Amino acid sequence: MSQSNVVIKRRGSADTQALISSVHPVLARLYASRNITSANQLEYQLKNILPYQSLKGIEQAVTRLVIALQKQEKITIVGDFDADGATSTTLAMQALRLLGYEHVDYLVPNRFKYGYGLTKEIVAVANQSKPDLIITVDNGISSCEGVSAANQFGIDVIITDHHLSAEVLPDAVAIVNPNQPGCEFNSKALPGVGVIFYVMLALRARLRKINWFKNIAEPNFSVLLDLVALGTVADVVPLDFNNRILIAQGMARIQAGQGRPGIKSLLEISKRNAANLATSDLGFALAPRINAAGRLDDMSLGIECLLAEDINQARRLATQLEELNQARRGIEDEMKQSALTQLEDMSLDETLPIGLCLFKQDWHEGVVGIVASRLKDKLHRPVIAFAKTESGEIKGSARSVKGVHIRDVLDSIATKHPELIKRFGGHAMAAGLSLPAENYQAFSEAFNAEVSLHLDESELEGTILSDGELQTQEIDMTLAELLRTGGPWGQGFDEPVFDGIFEVVQKRIVAEKHLKLVVRIPGEEKVFDAIAFNVTDKDWPPSIKQVEMAYRLDINEFRGERNIQFNVQFIQPHAGAA
């Protein structure tokens, strides 16, 4: 957190006149610097979401779903093993049941046995229950072999996905994906759960036209919005206006106590207050507990928790998810230390590669993504962490930095060295791949060479984008509350970070690994609590009296009391301070 290759850069000033009359002055400044030019861009009513009609393939998907309903065909949902996949699967299950489908089940590929997506192996498993229709959620756009296998079994496939497509698309009866070629939907940032939500909105509209709801009540799909909010935040997609609407609406339901039992239980076990819910709670408290099921065990546990209608059942499942998450943390810590040891050994011999690959035989393939993400944050360069699979291949999880589109990097390597990678897929900032173990060294060299075309040593620094300084009189509970609820904050609509020089009034280590401070702005009397998590700077000389900090303005709740607290993102002794 105090590495020398981290710099704080302040956002440029922006015109706040269009906003200043409608929101707090600090919020006006924050919104303006995030390209909000009108108060209308903060109107998060559902009526303002993009229309489903511009999603390519959605009418074909709905036509096939209507036939399935009229014939009461058997449908199998095939999901992904992360939080977006779990929320997508849950939403599809619940929506179809509300619309009158009687024969709907789901299948989530075991990541250790079948890998990602609609593979031909998972289609064979699905075929054992003889579905008439498979619907993929949060996957499928690259599953040409899987769709072909389904077609051979006589099973139709509807693909709903948001990942980037290859040149050849699967031969499905319908593909709904805002990122497929020719789709004019004006939000390419829609996550998997958002795509299936739109499909269900379109299906309900078609059923309304054919008078389906004369015999059953027309469902209110606002009950699905807590899932949409959770999946959207968890998948770290850019929060454009459309996604912010969906998140704001879902969070409002949770804050009002209308969230589903599974979400309530996950909030309870992570010691979060639903009434004061922030987007960061979804991303850093709920999502990891759901993801733990897919990383270490079976994502069905997370889906069943979200599907649970009884609060006691939901609490039992949430407890199991918590146990898995604790186990995941332990594995992650061990792997991270192992990776750091590798880095020390590498740096003794040579400069670390700009594109870094790490692999160890006993690493857990379900946790390599987290380790890659942690190392990317620490080293400010693209990282791929590999683990060995049961099949003998090695599976890598890649995380990237600004300026390097990681999927395009893998695509370029596959073009130049077609023998190296067996399969790959992903986004700009995250991707996955598999390759034969004997290709690891050659791939590592190719990866470093390709990344070096996009980055050089001078660009390997971490940047904290700051919203500038806050004055003592601005730092109060009112602003802290507004910042919690004023987003929704997330990828591309960053949670506010402030910076400044502070005098250190008190300093101590808590829980053996967190730096707890009491600070004040120089020349001011009012003091503020601050905490820097996982900081080991306890050996700073006692003479250090001033620090430079970047922080989030937060609220600490402890034993019924609520106080302002700086959540420190970066801290170092102030240059020149004695």
KETI-29502 format. One line per field, with one value per residue (C-alpha): z, x, y. Coordinates in steps of 0.001 Angstrom, whole numbers, plus 500000, padded with zeros to 6 digits. Layout:
KETI-29502
Z	[Z  ...] $
X	[X  ...] $
Y	[Y  ...] $
end
This chain:
KETI-29502
Z	[500000  500375  497347  495660  492231  493146  492258  493125  490222  490668  488330  486242  487265  485551  485290  488156  487317  485877  489091  491941  492604  492851  494869  497627  496320  496824  494996  492192  491812  491855  489306  486972  486943  485950  482871  484358  482614  483536  486534  484135  484122  487797  487256  488030  487392  485568  482803  481700  480915  477312  475377  474879  471206  470113  471433  468409  468570  471385  469287  468031  471615  472801  469937  470924  474619  473871  472058  475058  477371  475246  474976  478582  477317  479611  479949  481432  482376  482010  484015  484911  488207  489352  491007  487674  486587  489885  489827  486121  486763  489757  487809  484855  487149  489117  486127  484116  487086  487617  483959  484256  483113  485072  483987  484579  486176  486053  485613  486508  485088  487749  486876  487872  485748  482771  482583  481464  479286  477304  476474  474657  477916  479899  477087  477499  481214  480460  477921  480668  481800  478198  477984  474910  475310  476893  477826  478599  480958  481237  478816  475486  472903  472185  472645  469023  469867  472745  470654  467864  470375  471647  468093  467513  470604  469255  471941  470916  472457  473279  474173  476490  477160  477270  476587  473394  470514  468198  464417  464194  466263  467588  465554  468184  467569  469080  470456  472718  473453  473206  472159  469211  465730  464449  467811  468140  471849  473232  476293  475646  479403  480251  482389  482002  484621  482791  479481  480874  482705  479374  477770  480516  480068  476346  477006  479443  476885  474187  476575  477409  473700  473286  476387  478413  481680  481522  483580  485759  487414  485473  487544  488731  487730  490177  492529  490321  490609  493761  491702  488828  491190  492857  489619  487901  490721  491221  487576  487670  484368  483532  485265  482408  482886  482095  484590  487256  486912  487373  490378  492022  491688  493070  495959  496837  497243  499487  501562  502014  503395  500213  499213  498903  501946  500463  500126  503593  505024  503227  504561  508079  507987  506571  509257  506805  507464  504622  505421  504916  501971  499650  496286  497858  500201  497184  495598  498636  501059  499173  495883  497429  499529  496493  494369  497034  496157  492530  493407  495906  495543  493526  492573  493111  496781  495920  493558  496121  498675  496257  495296  498919  499904  503590  505692  507889  504892  503411  506660  506673  503113  503818  506733  504408  501953  504765  505706  502092  501930  505041  503488  500256  502194  503787  500431  498879  501613  501145  497369  497586  499850  497480  494559  496399  497063  493338  492587  494973  493294  489839  490726  491980  488467  486225  485975  486371  483030  481990  481267  484228  484402  487584  488099  490858  490789  494003  493450  493563  490157  491743  493438  490774  489568  492944  493246  489763  490712  493949  492179  489356  491940  493661  490579  488196  485217  483572  485491  484709  487528  486477  488256  487155  486376  486800  483061  483265  481443  483193  483515  483783  485051  483681  485077  483222  483656  481772  478248  477757  476425  477819  475566  472493  473788  474032  470600  469128  470760  469451  465949  466070  467975  467227  468967  472409  473712  473707  474514  475852  476344  478368  478512  478324  481970  482754  480805  481185  479190  479114  477633  477828  480791  478522  476738  479883  479404  475729  476485  479310  476913  474235  476761  477984  474411  473443  476526  475943  472664  474714  477831  478764  482109  482463  482511  485285  488058  489978  489696  492296  490718  493393  493652  495445  498990  501421  503876  507555  507424  504510  506346  508209  508572  506026  503267  504341  504108  500714  499377  500427  498603  495905  493239  492383  492371  490594  487477  485214  487769  490453  494142  495329  496637  498289  499215  501400  503895  507496  510878  512792  516269  517128  515399  516378  514861  515380  514813  514140  510533  510218  510752  512874  512898  514361  512026  511392  508647  509543  511398  512308  515656  514557  514392  512349  512625  509746  509039  506492  506092  505657  506097  507680  508038  511815  511587  510531  512738  515639  514476  511406  512155  508757  506092  502590  502231  499637  501307  500979  503343  505143  508207  510889  512774  516090  519030  517811  517250  513856  513274  510318  509318  506500  504617  503516  499962  499994  502681  502939  505110  503787  501910  504021  507216  510141] $
X	[500000  502968  504928  507075  505622  502154  501164  498113  496609  493734  490774  490426  487926  484529  481559  479147  476568  474038  474081  474813  471165  470026  472741  475299  478177  480754  478539  478081  481852  482135  479381  480684  484132  482428  480887  477462  476313  472629  470517  468551  471538  470859  467211  467389  463759  463097  461261  464651  466278  467090  464323  464772  463764  467267  468869  469671  468119  465699  462536  463745  464520  461082  459336  461069  460279  456586  456472  458157  455538  452576  453832  455179  458486  461359  463958  467455  469315  473109  474922  478397  480208  480626  478269  477009  476289  474599  472344  471588  470609  468470  466738  465976  464575  462373  461122  460156  458315  456434  455413  453925  456698  456371  459453  462533  465801  469391  472866  476111  479251  481708  484710  487163  485564  483931  485470  483678  480606  478346  480876  479891  480606  478098  475557  475883  475148  472143  470834  470413  467298  466072  465390  463726  465509  468750  469132  472658  473108  476376  478056  477691  478853  481951  480318  480180  480980  478494  475645  476478  476327  472955  471622  472669  470677  467670  467937  467412  469711  469102  472302  472198  475646  477661  481203  483044  482374  484747  484462  482231  479032  477299  474433  471781  468106  468750  471675  471082  474323  474863  478462  477690  478297  475410  473723  472585  471788  473269  474929  477767  478382  475272  476295  474925  472228  471175  470882  468607  466562  465941  464963  462397  461006  460596  458999  456493  455598  454967  452861  450845  450096  448814  446620  448536  447760  444024  444532  447520  448582  451087  454275  455947  459579  460793  461241  464192  466060  467994  469571  470333  472025  474141  475243  476041  478238  479874  480909  482733  481233  481327  478508  476988  473636  471641  473534  473323  469540  469338  471677  469931  466541  467797  469598  466493  464559  467243  467505  463729  463859  462393  465445  465124  465908  469231  470499  469225  471070  474302  474106  473561  476493  478804  477629  476196  473120  470603  469208  472661  473661  476366  477437  480765  478873  477565  481003  483183  480866  478168  479879  482956  480736  478741  481874  483455  480961  482068  485757  485971  482883  479669  477949  474607  475022  475066  472116  470053  470778  469483  466471  465504  462056  462415  464703  465878  466871  468627  470556  471745  472983  474580  476450  477844  478891  480625  482565  483660  484698  486833  488469  489015  490761  493137  494008  494423  496822  498995  499051  499825  502816  503978  503672  505620  508412  508501  508731  511650  513483  512783  513915  517268  518088  516445  513983  510394  508617  506200  503662  504018  503070  503252  502549  502868  501763  499735  497881  494078  492554  489498  491581  494150  491968  492049  495803  496331  494203  496129  499499  498290  497335  500704  502924  500859  501233  499177  499431  498353  498305  498183  497112  497165  493807  492630  493062  496759  496399  497140  494464  495307  493352  494520  494061  495121  495794  494608  495966  496237  493154  493957  491653  493115  496603  495653  494040  497222  499346  496978  497352  501154  501643  498580  500114  500435  496901  494182  491286  490725  488079  487244  487136  489494  490551  490082  490375  490856  492833  494008  497163  499268  501644  504673  503784  504003  507521  507010  503673  505181  507775  505176  502920  505701  506651  503073  502373  505659  504197  501576  503510  507043  508834  507987  504261  504426  503098  499884  497665  495139  492700  491696  488813  491073  491044  488172  488173  487554  484137  483101  483902  480730  478202  475862  478446  479528  475918  475450  478579  477304  474011  474998  476371  475839  479637  481705  483745  483775  481849  484457  483728  485085  488635  490095  493660  495619  498410  497541  499157  499360  497853  497897  499135  498788  498455  495149  494440  498183  497915  495878  497188  494802  495325  493893  494682  493855  494396  497420  496365  492935  491759  489139  490471  489333  489760  491473  492241  494619  493799  496593  499310  502535  504125  504363  508113  507800  509984  508018  509256  506976  504396  502801  501511  500156  496947  494376  491167  487482  485140  483323  481211  482342  479550  480581  478390  475518  477607  478327  481373  483216  486258  488767  489220  492836  493701  497299  499558  503195  505261  504922  508050  510091  508206  510511] $
Y	[500000  502262  500963  503571  502714  503978  507519  509594  511484  513900  514029  517155  519806  519818  522152  521485  524168  521718  519665  522039  522921  519285  517540  518149  520336  517568  515080  517610  517738  513942  513428  516117  514511  511240  512862  513494  516668  516703  515787  513551  511172  510532  509581  505876  504893  501633  503486  504816  501476  500668  498849  495131  495317  496395  493187  491063  487593  488344  487881  484484  483460  484535  482720  479467  480028  480563  477222  475594  477079  476122  472537  472503  471224  470418  473188  472962  476132  475807  478458  479582  478969  482587  485078  486438  482880  482009  485077  484487  480879  481823  484593  482322  479628  481994  484002  480926  479449  482717  482654  479169  476835  473589  471618  473747  472658  473814  472435  474163  472541  471438  473612  470877  468171  469874  473340  476466  476800  474508  471819  468641  466784  468867  468462  464695  465095  467326  464813  462224  464109  464532  468274  469729  473045  474249  477906  479074  481988  483948  481526  479806  482341  480243  476836  475690  472052  471983  473371  470930  468057  469308  469493  465884  464884  466799  469497  473112  475729  479392  481213  484219  485617  488837  487652  488532  486182  484391  484723  481638  481597  478463  477018  477823  478596  482026  484012  487008  488822  492585  491915  489675  491113  493209  493795  497428  497346  500531  498981  496578  496448  494403  491377  487876  488445  491605  489746  487031  489694  491403  488094  487537  491073  490402  487014  488505  491195  488554  486468  489569  490030  486456  486839  484238  485984  485423  482255  483159  486390  488450  488477  491654  491202  493826  490842  489840  493120  492196  489401  491776  494240  491561  489892  493191  494474  491076  490771  494139  495308  499037  500862  502805  504552  501414  499256  501968  501992  498224  498291  501256  499572  496257  497900  499910  496651  495174  498366  498347  494788  493268  491266  487503  485306  484193  487739  488646  485633  486470  490019  488691  486304  488975  491429  493954  496080  495901  499338  500905  498724  500056  498669  497724  495369  493459  493275  492586  490772  488872  488040  486321  484064  482988  482623  480424  477688  477655  477945  475106  472969  473199  476471  474733  475635  479342  478995  477080  479807  482443  480320  479557  480842  479972  482168  479291  477199  480243  480760  477141  477471  480866  479274  476616  479317  481177  478041  477609  481251  480876  477834  479784  482559  480090  478522  481970  483092  480000  480382  484086  483438  480704  483141  485833  483323  482539  486254  486668  483797  485221  488737  487403  486231  488805  491644  490454  489967  492716  489976  487629  483926  481843  478147  475592  471973  472057  475334  475160  475865  477470  480167  481104  483972  485683  485202  486648  489643  490271  490069  492317  494940  494592  494541  496738  494427  491649  488363  484808  482251  478584  475413  471794  470164  466591  466046  466907  470216  473471  476102  479775  482750  486104  489613  492726  496423  499480  499563  495798  493950  490545  488507  490210  489377  485695  485820  487274  484560  481881  483330  483535  480249  478064  475062  476687  477346  474733  477101  480615  483283  486350  490141  493090  492817  489116  485891  482171  479645  476042  474569  471408  471527  471073  474342  476463  477837  478632  480274  482343  483726  484420  486155  488425  489269  490103  492214  494057  495321  497193  498218  499160  499437  503140  502330  499749  501923  501826  504868  505948  508368  510878  513291  515748  517029  517380  520255  519558  521222  518967  515750  514869  512077  513674  513450  509969  508758  510403  508744  505324  505801  508287  505945  503268  503184  500588  499847  502898  504961  504787  505011  508379  508486  511596  512421  514805  515357  514492  514797  511512  511896  508180  505023  501357  497885  496059  492361  491993  493201  496422  499957  502039  505802  508962  511860  515494  518020  520206  523342  521887  520538  517998  514438  511437  507688  505902  502272  500752  497071  494542  497148  495973  499411  498986  499545  503161  505356  506849  510246  510178  512852  513385  511006  511266  509276  508349  507227  506523  508332  505547  504815  502392  500635  499079  498102  500222  503342  504863  507035  508487  506468  506863  503590  504028  502965  504212  505621  506666  509002  512520  513543  515901  515091  514380] $
end
